[in-house]
Amino acid sequence: MTLTPQQARKEMFAKVSECWNAHAEDIVGYVPEIRWQGIEEPELPGADKFWMRAGTTNVTTRQSGHMSPDAPGGSPVVYDNFGFITLQIFAPMKGRESWSKGELLSELGQRMFMASETGGGVWFRNPRIRNLNHDGTFYRWNVIADYQFSQVKGT
């Protein structure tokens, strides 16, 4: 199947939302808020809350198939799109278990992308966790996974 970049991002975000809503509550006792790329909020969640920000970055597009007009029904030009999705996990710097719960949320984020794909054909590879320095309010982790999807010219 082929997707446009916007369709691919919607599928990736749907996968993140489904997994987060199904499992994050088991870790922290509630479903932490997700902030989505392209939807700006005026204020950050409270300093006592766990939360996540999700975004995608398209890196490159390569032509992977050439037009073959002599093929039955023709054959369109196909491009492979490559990029990465980032989940930024935030854990409040309050309470004894905040760090470990944030770490478990980042592991949940990583598992979302292990040997995984969306129904429309976004493939994920190399999911990894980057521990970041705290910012004085939150402990922070980035979960990053490479992705690839195909797009037909003109779609």
C-alpha positions in Angstrom: 0.0 0.0 0.0 1.1 3.6 -0.5 0.6 6.6 1.6 1.1 10.4 1.5 3.3 11.9 4.2 0.2 13.2 6.0 -1.5 9.8 5.9 1.6 8.1 7.2 1.9 10.6 10.1 -1.8 10.0 11.0 -1.2 6.2 11.0 1.9 6.6 13.2 0.1 8.8 15.6 -2.9 6.4 15.8 -0.5 3.6 16.7 1.1 5.7 19.4 -2.3 6.8 20.8 -3.7 3.2 20.8 -0.7 1.7 22.6 -0.3 4.7 25.1 -4.0 4.6 26.0 -3.9 0.8 26.5 -0.8 0.6 28.7 0.4 3.9 30.2 -2.2 3.9 32.9 -0.8 0.6 34.2 2.5 2.4 34.9 1.5 5.7 36.4 -2.2 5.2 37.4 -3.7 7.4 34.7 -3.3 8.0 31.0 -0.7 10.8 30.6 -1.6 13.5 28.1 -0.1 13.3 24.6 0.8 16.5 22.8 0.8 16.1 19.0 2.9 17.8 16.4 1.0 20.5 14.6 -1.5 21.1 17.5 0.0 23.8 19.7 -1.2 24.2 23.3 -0.7 27.5 25.2 0.7 25.9 28.4 2.6 22.9 29.5 1.0 20.2 31.6 1.4 20.7 35.4 4.8 20.0 36.9 3.3 17.1 38.8 2.1 15.3 35.7 3.6 12.7 33.4 3.1 13.5 29.7 4.4 12.9 26.2 5.0 14.9 23.0 5.0 13.1 19.6 6.4 14.3 16.3 7.7 13.0 13.0 10.6 14.2 10.8 10.8 13.2 7.2 14.5 13.0 6.2 14.7 11.9 2.5 12.7 10.4 -0.4 14.2 8.0 -2.9 12.7 6.8 -6.1 12.3 3.1 -5.9 10.2 2.2 -8.9 10.1 3.6 -12.4 7.1 4.1 -14.6 6.4 1.2 -16.9 3.7 2.2 -19.3 3.9 -1.1 -21.2 2.9 -3.1 -18.1 -0.7 -4.3 -17.9 -2.6 -1.3 -16.5 0.6 0.7 -16.5 2.9 1.0 -13.5 3.4 4.3 -11.6 6.5 5.8 -10.2 7.0 4.8 -6.6 9.0 6.7 -4.0 10.2 5.5 -0.6 10.1 8.0 2.2 12.4 7.7 5.2 12.4 9.6 8.5 12.0 9.2 12.3 9.3 9.5 14.9 10.2 11.0 18.3 8.3 10.5 21.5 9.4 12.9 24.2 8.6 11.5 27.6 8.3 13.8 30.6 8.2 12.7 34.3 7.8 15.1 37.2 10.8 15.5 39.4 8.6 14.8 42.5 8.1 11.6 44.4 10.4 8.6 44.8 9.1 6.5 41.9 8.9 9.3 39.3 12.2 8.4 37.5 11.5 4.7 37.4 7.9 5.3 36.1 9.2 7.7 33.4 11.8 5.1 32.4 9.0 2.5 32.1 7.0 4.9 30.0 10.0 5.3 27.7 10.3 1.5 27.4 6.6 1.3 26.5 7.3 3.9 23.8 10.2 1.8 22.5 8.2 -1.4 22.4 5.5 0.3 20.2 8.0 0.3 17.4 9.8 -3.1 17.8 9.2 -5.3 14.8 6.2 -3.2 14.0 4.3 -1.6 11.1 1.0 0.2 10.6 -1.9 -1.2 8.6 -1.1 1.2 5.7 2.5 0.2 5.4 4.7 2.4 7.6 7.6 0.2 8.7 9.6 0.9 11.9 13.2 0.1 12.6 15.9 0.7 15.2 13.7 1.9 18.1 15.9 3.4 20.8 15.8 5.4 24.0 17.9 8.5 24.7 18.1 9.6 28.3 18.3 13.4 28.6 19.3 15.7 31.4 16.4 16.9 33.5 15.3 20.5 32.9 14.7 21.4 36.5 11.0 20.4 36.4 10.9 17.1 34.5 13.0 14.0 34.0 13.2 13.5 30.2 13.6 10.7 27.6 13.4 10.6 23.9 12.2 7.5 22.2 13.2 7.5 18.5 12.4 5.0 15.8 13.3 5.2 12.1 10.4 4.7 9.7 9.8 4.0 6.0 6.8 4.1 3.7 6.1 4.1 0.0 4.3 6.8 -2.0 3.1 6.7 -5.6 3.8 9.8 -7.6 0.9 12.1 -7.6 -0.7 10.8 -4.4 
